[in-house]
Amino acid sequence: MILGNLNPAQRSAVLHESGPLLILAGAGSGKTRTITHRMAHLIDCGCAAESLLAITFTNKAAKEMQERMEGLIGVRSPWISTFHSYCARILRRHIERLLPYGNSFTIYDAGDSRNIIKEILEELEVDRSLWSARAAQEEISRIKNAACGDIEQAGIGNFANGRMLRSIYEAYTEALRKRNAVDFDDLLLLTVRLFTECPDVLARYQDQFRHVLIDEYQDTNAIQYRLGRLLTATHRNLCITGDPDQSIYGWRGANLSNILNFEEDYPDARVITLAQNYRSTQHILDVANSLIVHNGLRKPKTLWTEAAAGEPVRVYRFSNDAEEATEVALLIQGLIESGTPHGDIAVLYRINALSRPVEKSLIYAGIPYSIVGSIAFFLRREVKDVLAYLRILDNPRDEESLKRILNVPTRGIGKATIKKLVQIARSTGRPLLDLLFSDGWQATVNRKAETSVSSFVEILKTLRTKKSSKVQDLVQAVIEETRFETFLRESRGDSAREDIENVWQLVAAGKEYDTEHQDGTLTGFLEVVNLLGDIDRWRRSEDKVPLMTIHSAKGLEFPVVVILGVEDGILPLLNAEDPEADIEEERRLLYVGVTRARDQLFITHTANRMRFGSVRAAYPSRFLRELQPIATADPPTRCPIEIDEGTLESIHFLDEPRGRRSGQGTPDLDFADELFFDDNAFDLEEDAPYPVGSRVRHADHGVGEVVRISGIGSRQRVTVAFEETGEKQFVVGYVKLERIR
């Protein structure tokens, strides 16, 4: 069973006994199957499940591995997780070795961290033209991930800007320590520090984890690389999987050389390439192969499949983004009406701004959709407010959460009062919550503020008595004790209903956690909440058309994919100072988008696009030229298809192939029209074979007048008002209309 349904390359990877192993896994090549079967095989050969550590990049992928493992051998490995979840688990056990941290530390998200940095910039009287909170936050993250927190190694000099960054970094680090809080980068950084400063802890986990498997190795940064090296230094049983062609996170610190240089780090490493694809048709793979071969930083491989060639990839040029959005909505409507579930059709784009016109068209067409990667559920204001109460119960030193909720719901505690209380706490060296639970502060504020703060303290005292309750009950207690629903109803106006629903969804999340974790704790729940990504919360079962960036789509697959706006300046997203910078990563990004498609792939670009508040000329992406476009030829005979007004009977209104070039390794592409690489604008009326106002005759409907036209080329649609049958819509490329005048 463990070795069944594996191809020869997968089988070799599963049976590898010991020592370093690189599984070079192409897109859709059964990587997850290979990893889980390898772990199952190791357990079947006598390894304890607790001795295997598998690390991936999303909770969704980790959960899938867990489920597959259980299906194979009936065992759920307890150590399959993301890097951040693994490190959080280690730190919960041992962080007290790194004083002054305690094991109930709070994990701050980017917004929490930025708030602290804003305060630091004010306290240090930093010139905001030199350092914004966001810029400082990005530099701090770079230092932690690239230099493992070593300021000297990060190259911060003694010049004024460098000295200021050093001050900001040190003040931020100290602020987190006082609050018993860590940010996402700290989870990894402090684990490396723990292993380095406490050799006994490292030895314990080196001895426990006899085999370490790291997925998506091309996306690891310097500190993740170091974690893998530390854990496997004694036995060297490190198995990595990844694909240099899918490295798309260089902008956030991923180091492609980690996977490219693996064989230099481990000269005795075995390399196994998985090139057989189980996801896409050969036409889609041919397009992907023809694109990525232009990159130099890669390990050569050519994806192939035993599946059918499938439909050709279709590339379309539209006059502008409004037409693009309309046509894409009609395409989706046709797919849905022909039986494709909403959730099987993904619309991908390089930048979020491209989704807006499509959203409008989908709304107009009545097509349900969801934006994946918009405001994350747990980052919504009302949800974070309730979570702040839970966080201060779990970690009394969490000053940021306490300041957030002192006046939420509104209870008449102003910013000046909060600032004064914070100053008193810091001057006495006490956590803010300790101060509020004591006597002595009351005389420093006015009577109204004293009453309000005392009321808040009583609420916290009541909630403290319920801290050991089930998470669901505790969340509900927060809502009830604070009268949070009433507050939302009275303060949020039209958005109150949605906000209230979100708050009660948090109760449901608590219930879900209680069900899945019989011995769960508030600390555990908050950790899960903090480490969930946008994709982890997305549910395809909702059957809505997902709209997402290509970055968000990594690791997913869909029967139908539409990639919008494949234009220079968007994909690739060009750097004004250095247009050629990171061009290979941008090419890899399009490659990732292409390889998300299983059966059908549509790529669009426009002649003009609204950007930065004005309509600007748009040009086909240089990457489209690399897809080896086919030679033009006369279109084949088309079967006429009639489309009633507002109803799309099928998707065949899209162009049939104008020509085809076939052969091994050569993509099969359809191009919408000969204007594909013509940067000149066109005149819709001039190009129309049936302009508005012309009279036409149809074999079934008789005589009518053209009242509307849209689209271009053979994809153009005409709406005709017939004298006998009313308005009908036709696609020019599929209908025979006789023009009378």
N, C-alpha and C positions, 0 to 999 in steps of 0.2 A: 504493500500500500504506500509506504513512504517513497519508494523508488518508482512507483507506477506513474504513468503520464508525464514523464520527464524526458526531454530530448537529451542527446548525448552530452552536450555542453553542460546542461543543468545537472545531469547525473554526476559528471566529474566534479562539479563544485560541491555537491552534496556529500560526496564520498571522500573529499579531501580530509586527511586525518589531522594533521597538526602543522604549525608553522604559518607564516604570513600568506594570505591569499587575497588576490585582487580579482573580483568578479566585475568585469567591464560589461555593464548591462545596458544595452540600448533601450530606447523607449518601447514600452509594450512587450518586452522580451521575457516576461514571467519572472521578474526579479523577486517580488514578494514570495511567490511560490518557491523559488529556489532557496531563499533565506529560511523560510519556515520549515521546509523539508530538511534543510541542513540541520537546524536546531532539533527537529524531531529525530533525525538520524543519530545525532550525538547523544540524545537522551536514551534512545533505543540501545545504544552501545554502552550505556552505563553511566553517562554523565548525569549528575543531579540537575534538575531544572533550575535550582537556585545558583548553579555554577555557571549559567549562561547569561550573559548580558548583551541585549540587543538594543541599539540606540538608533532612532530615526528622527525625522524632523517635525512630524505632526502627530498629535494625539490620535487622529483618524487612522493614520498608517499603523501606529502602535496597536490600536484596538483591532484592526484587521489582522495583524500578525497573531495577536492573542487568540482570536476566534479560529483562525486556521490551524494553529497549534492544537487547540482543544479538539478540533474536528479530526485531526490526524491521529493523535495518540491519547486523547482524553486528559491532557495535562495543560494547565494554564501557567506558563512561565511567569514568575512574579517580577522579573526584571526586564520587561520589554517596555521601553518608554522613550520619551524625547530626551535630549540632552538636559534641558532645563528641569524636567520632572525628575530625572535621575539625580541631578545635583541637589535639588530641593530636598529630596528624600535623604541623601547623605548628610546634608546640613542639619536637617531636623534632628538627626541622631547625635551629631558631633559639634555643632557650631559653638557650643559653650566653651570649647577649647580655644576659640578665637574671641576672647573678651573684647568688648563688653556685650557681645551678642547673646541672646537667649533663644531657645528653640521655638518660641512662639513668635518669631520675627514675622513682620509683614512684608509682602512682596509688592513693591510700588510699580505701577504702570508708568508709561511715558508722561502722562499728564501730571501724576503726583510728583515725579522727579522734576519736571519743568517748573512746577510751583515753588519747590524748594530753591531751585536755581534762581528764579526771579527774586526771591527774598535775599539771596546771597548777593546778587548784583546790586540790589538797593543798599544793602549794608556796607558793601565795599565801595559804593559810589562809582561803579564802573561806567565808563562812557559807552552808551548803547550803540554808538556808531562803530565801536570796535567789537563789542560782544553783545549779541542778543541771547536770550535764554535758549532758544533752539540751537543756535550755532555752538554755544558752550556745551549744551547737552550732547550734540553730535561729536564734538571733540573729546569729551569725557568718555563716551562710548568707544571711540576709536582707540584711546589710550588703553582702556580695559581689555579690549578684544585683541588688539594687535600687539600690545606690549605687556600684556598680563598685569596691568596696573602699575608698571614701572615708569614713572614720569621721565626719568633720565633716558631710559631706553626709547621712549616715545619721541625723543628729540626736541623737547621743549627747552629753548635756550634762555639766555639771560636778558634778551631784549625785552622791551616794555610789554609787548603783547604776550610774550611767553611767560614773563613773570606774573602777569595778571591771570593767565590761564592756570598757572600753578596754584595761585591763591584760591581761585574758584574751585579747582579740583579738590584741594585739601579741605576747604570749607564744606563742600558738598559731601565728601567722604565722612567728615566728622558729624555732619547733620544727620546722616543715615545711621551712624553708630549710636547717637544719642536717642534716636527714635526706635532703635531695635528694628530697623528696616533695611531691606536690600532691594536693588533694582534688578532687572532681568540679567544684565551683564554680571552683576555681583554673584548671582547663583553659580556661574561657571568660575569666575575669578576666585571667589572664596573657597570653592572646592579644590581648585589647584593649590591655593595657599594652604589649605588644611592638609592636603596630601604632602606638600613640600615641608611644612613646619612640623608635622606630626607623622613621622615615618611609621609609627606603629599602626596608625589608621590606614595608611596606604598599604602596608604589608597585609593587613586584614583583608582588604578588598582585592589585592593581587592574588591572595591565596583562595579567596572565595570564587572569583570569576576566572575560571580556567579557560574560557573561550569568550572573546569579545567580538561582537559583530556591529559594525557601524555602517548604516545605510546613508545614501546620498552624500558620499564622501567628498564629492566635488564642491559641496556647499559648506564644508567645514572651514572655520577660521583658525587663527593661530592658537587660541586658547583651547578650542575643541580638539585640535590636532595634538596639543600637549597632553590633554586628558587621556586620549587613546594611547599615547606613548607611555605615560606613567602607569596605567593600569595593566599593560601587557609587557612591561620591561623584563619581568622574570621568566615568563613562559613563551612570549612572542606569538601567541595564538590569536592573531588579529586578522579578522576577515572583514574586508571592506567591499562595499558595492557602490557603484556609481557610474556616471557617464560624463566625461568632460564636455560633451556636446550639449549637455543640459545644465551647465553652470551659469546661473543667471542672477546671482546675488553678490557680485563683486562690489556693488555700491554699498552693501552693508557689512563688508569685511570678509566675505568668503574668499578663500585663497585657492585658485585653480591648481597651483603648483603642488598642493597637498596630494592630489591624486596623480598628477602627471609625473611627480618625482617619487612615487611610492616604491618603485623598483630600485631607486637609488638608496632610499632609506632602508629597504629590505632586499638586498641583492639575491637572496635565496627565495624570494616570493614567487609563488605560482600565479600565473595570469590566465584567466579563463574568460573568453569573450562570448556573450550571449547576443547574437545578432538576429536570431529568428524571432520575428514579431508576431504576436498573437492578437493584436488589436486592430490594425489598420489594413486597408486594401493595398494592393501593390502600387496602384497609381499614386496614392497618398505617400507611400514610402519612397517612390521614385522622386517625387517632388522634394521631400525632406532630404533625401540623399544628395540631390543635385544642388541644394542650398548649402548644406553644412560642409561640403567638400571644399568650399572656398575659405574655410578657417584654417589657420596654421597651427594654433595651440589645441591639439586634439590627438587622440589615439585612433588611427584609421579603422573604420569598420563600415560595412554596408548593410543596412537593414533589409531583410527579405521576409516573405511570407509564403505559406502554402495556400493561402486564401485566394479567392478570385481577384482579378484585376480591378473590378469594381468600376464605379463611375469616375470619369475624369474630374480633376480639380477644376473649379470654375473661378475665373478671375474677372471681376466686373469694374468698369469705370463709370462713375456717375457724374452728373454735372455739378452737384454740390451735396453737402451733408444732409440737406432736407430731403432731396430725392433718394439719397442713400438710405436714410431712415425709413422712408415710405416703402421702398422696394424690399428692404430687409423684413419689414413687418409683413408685407404681402407674401414673401417667401415663407416665413414662419407660419403664417396662416394657412398657406397651401399644404405645408408639411403636416400640420396638425389635422387638417381636414382629410388628409390621405392616410391618417392613422398613427402618425408619430406622436408619442407623448410629449407634453410640454417640456418635461425635465430632460428629455433626450436631445434637446436643441440648445446649444450654448452659443452665446454671443460674446466674443472676446475682443479686447482692445488693449492698446499700450498705455493709454492715459484715461483716467476716469471721465474727463470732460466729453469723450466721444459717446458716452452712454446716454447723454441727455436727449438728443434728438430721437434716438431709437426708443427711449422710454415714452416719449410723447406719442410716437406712432403706435407703439404697442397698446398704450392706454386708449387711443382713438379706435384701434381695432378690437378692443375688448379682450386682449390676450394677457392673461396673468403672468407676471414675471417677478423675479426677486433680484435685488442687487447684492451680490456676494462680495463682502469686503467693504461695505459702507460702514456706518457707525456701528461698531461691535455692540452687541446687546449689553454686555457687562460694563461698557463704557458710557452708556446713556446716563444722563444726569440723574434722573430719578432712581435708577438702579444703583448707581454709585453712592447716592445718599443713604439708601438702606444698607448697602454693604459697609458703609463707613461706621454705622452703629455696630455691626458685627465685628468689624476689624478692631474697634477700640475695646470691645469685650474680650477679644482674643489677645490683643497686644496693648496693654494700658499705656505703653510709651509712645504709641503712634500719634504724634502730635498733629500730623496733617489731617488724619481722619477726624480727630477731635475738633479742630478748627473748622472743618467742613460742616459739621452737624450742630455746632453750638447754637446756630440760629436757623436750623432746618429741622422741622417746620419752623416758620417764622415765629419768634417768641420775644422780639424786641431787644435782641442783643446786637448792638451795632459793631462795626469794624473797629471803632476806637476802643470799645470795651475789650474786645478780643485781643487787640494789640497790647493793651495795658496788662491783661492777665498773662499773656505770653512773656512780656518783659519781666513781670514779677517772678514767674516760674524760673526763667533763665538766671535772674539775679540771685536766686536762692539755690540754684543747682538742682531743682526738682523737676520731674516730669509734670506737664501741665495738668494731667488728670489727678495726680497726687495732690497738687495744690487745691484743685476744686473740691476734692473730698475732705479737705482739712478746713480749719478755721483761720481767720486772719486776712483773707483776701477781701472779705465783704466790705470793709471800711474804705477800700480803694476805689469803689465804683458807686454810682448813684443808687438810690433805693429801688428804682424800677429794674435796673440791670441786675441788682442783687437778687430780687425776687425771681427774675427770669432764669438766671444761672442756677439758682437753688432748685427751681422746678426741673430744669434739665438734669441736674445731679440726681434728683429723686427718680427720674425715669431710668437713668443708668443703674441705680441701685436695684430697682425692680428687675431690670433685664439681667443683671448679674446673677440673681437667684435662679434664673432659668437657663444659664449658660450650658448646663449639662444636658439640656433637652435635645430631642431630635432636631436636626437642622431645620426641617420644615416648620416645626412648632416655634422655633426660635425666630425665624424670619417673620412668621405671622405675628408673633408677640411684639416685634419691633414695629410693625405696621399698626397694630392696634394700640400699643402704649403711646405712640407718638401721634396718633390720629392722622397718619400720613395720607390716607386716602382722602380725608376731608380737606387736608391742606392742598393736595393736588387739584381737587375739584374747585376749590375757591381761588386758586392762584394761576392755573394754567389755561383757563379759557377753553378755546376750541381743541387744544391738544390734550386736555385732561383725560379724555376717555382712553386714548392710546397710552398715555403715561401710566394710568391706573392698571391697564392690562399688562404693561411691562412689569410693574411691581408685583403683580400676582403671578406673572411668569417666573419671577424669582422664587416665589413660594414653591412653584412646580419644580424648579431646578433643585431646590432643597429636598423635596420629596424624592426626586430621581436619585439624588446622591445618597439619601438614607436607604433606598432600596438596593442600590448597587454596593453600598459599603455598610454592612451590618454593624461593624465596630467603628464606623466613621466618627469624626470629630469636627468641631467648628473649624479648627485649624486646617484639617484636611479638605473641607469644603472650600474654604477661601483659597487654598492652594490650587485646587482644580479650577476654580473660577479665574484666577489670575493667569493660569498657564494655558487656558483654552484660546485657540486662534479662531479667526473668522470662519475658516473652512471647517473646523471641528464642529461648529454649530450649524452649518448648512445641512439641510435635509432635502435630498433629491425627491423623497417620497411626497413632498408637498406638491409636486407636479406643476411647477411654474418654470417658465423659461429663465434660466440663470444668465445674468449679465455679470461679467467679472473681468478683471485685468488678466493678462496672460500669466503674470506672476502668481496670481491667486489660483489659476487653473492647473498649476504644476502638480503632478501626481493624480490628476483626474482624467477621465476619458468620457467622450460623448459620441453617440452615433452620428450626430450632425454638428458641425462647428462652422460658425461664421466669424471670420476675423475682419474687423473693421479698420479702415484708415491706414492701410499699409502704404505709407507715403513718407518721403524724406522729410525729416523734421518731426515725425511722429514715431515711425518704426523704420529706420533707426531714429531714436530721439537724439538729435544732434546737439553737441556742446558748442556753443557759439565761440568759445575761446579755442577749442581744439576739436573740429568736426570729426576727425578720425579717431578720437579717443574712445576706447571701449567698443569699437565697431564690431569686433568679434562677439562680444557679449550680446549686443543687440541682434546680431544674426542668430545667435543661439536662442534668443528669446523667441524669434519668429519660428525657429525650428521646433521649439517646445509647443508653440501654438498649433503648428501644423500637425504634430504627432499626437495631439489630443483627439483628433478626429478618427472615428472608426470606419464609417461608411461614406460620408459625404463631407466635402470641404468647400466652402465658399470664401473667397478673398475679395475685399472691396477696396477701391480708392476713388478719389474724386478729383475733378478739375479745379474746384474752388471749395474752400472750407472756412467757416466762421472760426477765427482764432483771435484771442486777445481783444475781443470786442469789435472786430471788423472782418469783412470777407477778404480772404487772401488766396492767391493762386496756390494750388497744391500740385505736387509732382509725384509720379509713381516712385515708390521706394526703389532704391538701387538694388535691393534684394530680389525684386520681381524680375529684373533682367537676368539674374543668376538662375532663375528657374528654367532657363533654356526654352523660351517661348516658341511655340510651334509655328511652322510656316503657314501663311494664309492659303486658303483654298475655297472653292465655291461651297457654300453650305449645302448639306444634303437635303433631300425632299422632306418637308415637314408635314405632319398631320395637323389639319386645322383644329383648333380647340377654342371653343367659345366660352367666355367668362362673363357671367351676369354681373351687373353693377353691385359692387360690395361683396361679391362672393368669388373665392378663388377655388376653382375645381381641382387644380393640380399645380405642380410647380414647373410644368413643362414650358411655361412662358419664358423661362430663362433660355439664353442662346444655346442651340445645339453646337457641336464642334464645327469650327470653320476649317479645321485641318488637324491632322494628327501625325505626330512623329512617334513611332513605337520602337521598341528595342530594349535590351537589358540596360537598366540604369538610367533610362531616359524618361522623363516625366511625361504624362499624358495630361495636357492642360487644355481647357477651353478659354478663349479670350472673348470678351463681350463684343468687341468690334475692332476695326482696324485703327481706331483712335487711341488704342491702348497706350502707346508711347508718343502720341501727338499732344504736345503741350498747348496747342492753340485752342482757344475757346470755340464753341460751336453755337449755332443759332438753332434753337429748338423748332421754331416755325419753319425755317428754311429747310431743315433736314426732314421735316415731317412729310410722309407720302400722302397723308390725309389731313391737311391743315384745318383748323377750326373754321367752320362756315362752309366747308366743301360739302357737296352732295354725293352720296354713295349709294350703291345698290348691293343688297345681300341676298343670296339665293333663297333663304328661308324667311327673312324679315322684311324684304322689300326695300323701299326707298326711305332714306333718312338723312339727317344733317349731323355732321360732326360738331359736337358741342364742347368737348374737352379732349386734351391730349396730355400725356405725361410719359416720362422716360425717354430713352434714346435708342437709336438703331432698331434692330429687330425686336428688342425688348420693349419698344414703345407701345403704349396702350392708347386706344382711341375710344371715346364714349360717343355713341351715335344715338340720336333721338329718332326712332323710326315712327313713321306715320301710323302704323297699325299696331305694333307691339311695344311701343315705349322705348325707354333708354336701355341700351345694351352696351357692354364693354368688351372689346376685343384686343388681342395681342397681335401686333402687326405681323410678326414672323410666323403666325399660325393661322391666319384667316385670309380668305380671298374676298376682298371688297372691290367692287368696280366703281371707280371714281367717275361720276357723271359730269361734274363741273367743279 
